[in-house]
Structure formats: C-alpha cells, structure tokens
Amino acid sequence: MSAFVRLLACAALAFTSSTLVAQESAPADAAVLESIVVRGEQPGPGLWKVTRGGHVLWILGTTRPLPRDMTWLSRDVEAVIGESGEVILPPRVRMNVKGGLLGGLLLMPTLVGARDLPEDRTLADVVPADLHARWSALRMKYLPRDKGVDRRRPVFAAFELFDAAIDQSGLSFKDIVDPVVRRAAKRGKVMLTEPGVELRIDRARAAIKEFKKASLDDLDCLSRTIEIIESRIDTLRQRANAWAIGDIEALASLPAPDHYQACQDALMRSAVAEQRGIDELPARARQAWIDAVDQALTRHAVSFATVGVVMLTEADGFLDRLRALGVEVEAPL
C-alpha cells in the first residue's frame, strides 16, 4: 500500500551549527569528513510559548529524520501535557475507503502496482541519461539488491532511495514524539485533538487505475532527491543532531530538505489528484490545525501542540499565521 500512503502523506504535509559532540570522539589529528550522529539520552528542543488573553499554548516543533540511536528525554514535555487542558497533534489526512477495512484490503494489489511506471517501462526509458547515471550509482550504493526499484515512477523511486540513504546514515524516520505525546495525554486524561481532513474514496479502484495510466511531471523530484543524497546528507545529520541536543538556533540556520515540495507537486498536480480535490488537502489540513489551536487558546488556560518545525517557522508558516490572530510568540530559550 506504500504508493497511495505516500501520496496521502505528501498531501497532508507540505513536505523540513554548533560543534556537536558524540559519545565516541575521533582522534584529534583525524580529518572530520562528516558529522557524527549523536547517541544516547538527549533533551530535545525547548517549546515555543504562545499567549493570548492570559492563556498559554506550548508548541513542540518536530523534525525527521532524527538520530537512530538516541533516546529522547521527554519528561519536561510530559509535565506540560499533564498540566494542559488539550493536546493538539499535527494535521493529518484520513483515508475513508468505501467498504471500510475490507475495501482497503481488496485494493492492496492495485495500490502496490500504482507506484510502477506504466507499460512495463523502466527508469532508463524516462530519465535523461546523465540523471540516470547518477541514479544508478546511488542505487548500487544504497539499494544494491533491489532491482525492482528501477521499474518505479521517478517520484516513488526517489522515496525509496532517500529512505535507504537515511537508514545508512545513522538516522531514522521513526516518529519518537507521537507515542510519547499520546501516552502522556492518556495518562493525564487530557483531551486529544487530531485536526485534519478526510479523503473519501467512493471509486478508489477506478481512481488508482487512472493514476497507474497517468503521466507525472516528477523528474524534478528525482533530480532534487539525488542532489540531496549526493551532497547534503551531512546537513540532515546536523539538523537531526541540533534537534536532539535542543539547539534551536542551529536547527533554524540549517537548510531543510527542499525536494519534498517538488515531489508533492508531481503528485498534487496530476489530473487524478486535481479531479478529486486531493490537491486541496495540504491547505485544508493546515487550516484545520490553525483552527484547533485558536479554539484551544480560547478554551483552556494551558494547552499543548506539536507540529513540524519547518511548517512552524517558515515564511507565512504557522507562527506567522498565529501572530495574525493576535497572539504573542516567544521562541525557546
């Protein structure tokens, strides 16, 4: 089901230093070629403080990937959640397939096939020769045993290659924040709000068949992903380390991966997505989060929210939109 799940994930999000010390240091005379990913217990970042009318909303900015072998010391966040009247999770897109769980299971064979190029083509047939040569070199490095990935559409090949590169870089896309937040809310009997939008799929099989035949403008997605893997993996390590040790200034100064937008655009601008309103989902999901935060600030003396730090801090991002609602914002210390 990965192809369609990826499509929805892109719709839900718009797909986002100081010297860092690891537990084991390299010899003093050794040349440092790349950042060492931090390990062990790490404090994570501080919280943004949003106030209005005497009410306070604490926001935890998140990022992924993170160091694979770190343990987040979440006691401070759990304490804030315990004092809150409401916890607001990041915006999400929920898929409602006609027929419920059974309907979704029956679609799985079709979903798996949706990620492949139509007419039995391979990447060599659709990717320019110079870009394909770079792709092939990275595939041999990160996916040497997965020849099937050469049959993927460029956008899905990019996803799989990026995941493999991240995994071999000491990083992980595992969400370590969501389980902690949910447990703390449940333990404190705190109201849990999951803002988002629902995508109802009445003719899902027909939509997926259309998607399998449709052309996608996704070469830019593959190109940008390859560029990041070739030259910016170390920046991703630095971003992961900065979040882990709580260095918000460093995290803000380091560029976030910029291939997500190109990959999202390739999917959102397809005829299948536009005809079914899927292209409108990112904006609707963001507005749902803003509305939930606005209501929480009105209802509760203290509330808590979590959302991606890039969406939080970018120009016209969530912090700017909250300021437009008349709140005061204090960055983490």
N, C-alpha and C positions, 0 to 999 in steps of 0.2 A: 504493500500500500504506500510505499515511500514516495512515489511520484506525486500523488494527489495530496498527501500530507505536506510535502514540501511546498506545493502550490498554495495551500491554505496558510502555511506558516509565513510565506512571503507576503500574503495578503494581510495577515494580522499585524505584522510589524513592518516598518519601512527599512526592511533590513537596510556596528558600532559595535629628563628624569635624573631622578637622583640615582646615585650608585646603590645597587641592590645587593644585599649580602645573602648568600646561600649558606646552608649548614656546612657544606664542604667547600673550602676555598681552593682556587688554583694556586700553584706556586707563584711567588712574587715575580719571577722573571718570565713567566709564560705569557704568550700573546693571547689576549682575550678576543676571540673571534665572534662570540655571540653571548647573549645574556644567559646566565644560569637561572633556571626556573626555581623559585623558592619552594621550600618543602615545609612540612610540619604545621604546627599551630600558628595561625595568622589572624590578626584582628579584623581585617576587612576595613572598609571605609566608614567614616562618620556619616551622620544623617543631615540632610537639608532640613531646615526649620521653616515652616510656612505658617504665618499667623494672620488672623483676621478676626476682629471683634473679640479679642481675648481668647479665641480658640486656636489650638496648635495642631498642625499636621506635620508629622515626621516622615520624610521620604528617604528610602534607601535606593540609591542608584546602583544598578547591577550591570555586569558585562560578562560576556563569554567570547572566547574560551578563557578558562582560569587554569592555574597550575594544577596538574593532575594529582599530585601527592600532597596537597595542602589540606589542612583541617581548619574550617572557619570557626573562630571563637565568637559565637553569636549571642553570648549572654546579655550584652547591652541591648541588642535589638529585641531579644525575647522579653526583657524587662519593660521596654517601651510598649511592646504589643500587649503585655499584661495590664498596662495602665490605660489602654485605649478603649474607646467605645466601638471602633470599627477598624477593620483591616481591608485595604483595597489592593487587589492583585493587579498585575499588568493586563492590558487589554488583550482579548482573545477572540478568535473566530471559532464558532462551534458549527460543526457539520451535522445537519439533520437530513439523513438519507431516508427516503420513503421506504418503509418496511423495517425501520429500526436496525437493531444489531444484525438480524438475519439478512436484511437488504445489503448492509455493508459487507458482510462476509461473502455474499454472492457476487459482489463487484470486484473482489480482490484479484482474480485473474486478469480482468480488464485493466485494473489500476496498475498492476505491475507492467503490463505491456505499454502503458501510456508514456513511460519515460524513454522508450526506444525510438529511434528515427524510423519514419515510415518507409515502406518499400524496400526493406532489408538493406538500407544503406548504412554506411559506417561514417565515422568522423572524417576519415580520409576523403570521402566523397563531398563533404560540405564545408570543410575547414580549409582556409588557404594554406599552401604548402609550408610557408615559414612558421605560421602559428601551429600547424600540426606537428612540425618537427619539435617545437618546444613542448607541446603536449606529450608527445611520445617519450621524450627524455624524462619528464616528470612522472609519467605513468609507470615507466620502468623502475623509477626510484621508489615511488610510494604505493603503487598497485601492481607489482610485477606479476602476480598470479591471476589478476582479474582482466582477462581479455574481453569479457563481455562488456566492460565499460566503454569500449570503442564503438559499440552499437548505440550508445545513449545519445539523446539530443544534447547539444552543447551545454545547455543550462544544467541538465542533470549530471552530465559528466563532470562539470565544474563543481557541483555539490560534493560528489563522491571523492574527487581528487582533493578538494580542500579539507574534507573530513579526515582523510588519510594523512595528509601533511600535518594537520594539527595533532593528530594522535601520535605521530612520530617525533613531535617537537616538545614532548613533555607537558602538553596541555590537554584540556578536556572540555567538551561542550556540555558535560553533565551539569544539570541545574542543581546547585547545592543550596540555593536560597529558598526556593519554593517549599520544599518539605519542612524546613525549619519554621518558616512563617506559618504554614498551615497547622503544624503541631502546636506552636505557641498560641495561636488563636483558639484552637480547640481546647487546649489546657486551660486557658483563661476564660473560656466561654464568651469569646469576643465575636461580634458579628463579622462575617467574612463576605466580602463583596467581590464578584468576578465580573467586571464590566466587559462588554464586548458586543459582538453582533452574531446573529445566527444565519448561516447559509443553508437554506432549504433546497434540497436537490430532489425534485419530483421525477425527473427523467435523467437520472445520473448516468445510466449506461449509455444513453444516446449522447450525452454531453462528453463523456470520455471518448467515445468512438470519434466524435468530431475533433476532439483535441488530438487524438492519435494521427489524424489525417492533416491537421492544420500545420502551416508553416509558422515558425517562430523566429523573430529577429533577435537571436540570442548569442551571436558570435562575440559581441562586446562583453557579455557576461563571462564567457570562457576566457577571453583575452585578459580582462582585468583580474580574474581569479588567478590565472597563470602568472601574471606580473607580481601579484602579492606573494604567491608561493616562492617565486624566484628571488625576490628582493626585500620582502617586508615581514617575513615570519618572525624575525627578531623583534620587530616593533610590536608584534602581537604578544611576544613573551614579556616585553617591557610593560605593556598595558595590563597583562594578567598579573604581573608582579606588583604593579602600582596599586591595583585594586586590593590585592591580598594584604599588603602592608599598610593600606589606608592612605596612600599618597595621592590625594585628590588632585593636587596641583600638577603632578607628573601625568596622571591619567588624562587630565584635560589638555595637556600640551602635546600628547602623542596622537598622531592621526589614527582615526578608526578605519577599519577596512571599508573601502568605498565600492566594492564590487556588488554588494547586496542590492543597491539601487538598480544597477544595470540588469541584474538577474530578475529582480521583481518586475521591472519594466517589461522584460521579454515575456513574462507570463501574463501580466496585467493587461498588456496591450494586444493580446491575441483576440481574435474575433469571438472565440468561445467565452473568454472571460468578460469581454465588454457586453455581449448579448445577455449575459446572466447577471450582470451587476457586480461581478466579482471584483472588477477594477475599482469599485467604490468602497470596498471593505476597509482598506487602511485608514481612510479619513473618518469613516463611521466609527471604527474601533477606537481611534484616538479621541474623538469627541465623547464617546461613552466613558472613557477614563476621566476626562476633564469634568464631565457632569457628575460622576460618582465622587470625585474629590471635592467639588464645590458643595455637594449635598452633605458630605461628611463634615466639612468645616462648619456648616450651619448647625448640624445636629449634635455634635459632640465637642466637649471641651478638649479632648485629646483623641487623635486618630493617627493611623499609620498607613503608609502606602509604599509600594515598591514598583519600579519600572526601569527599563533600560537607561543607562546614564547618557547615552548618545541622544535618545529621544527627549531626555530631560533637559539637556544643556544646549542643544543645537539652536541655531537662529530660528525664531518662531517655534521653538520646541515647547515642551510642557511648562517649564518655568516661566517663559515669556507669556504664555497664554494664561497662566495663573496670575501673573502680575497684572494682566489686563482685567482680571476680575477683582482687583483691589486688595490683593494680599501683599504681605511683606515677606521677602525671602532672605534667609541667612544661609550662606554656604557652610559646609562642615569645616570645623577648625582643623 
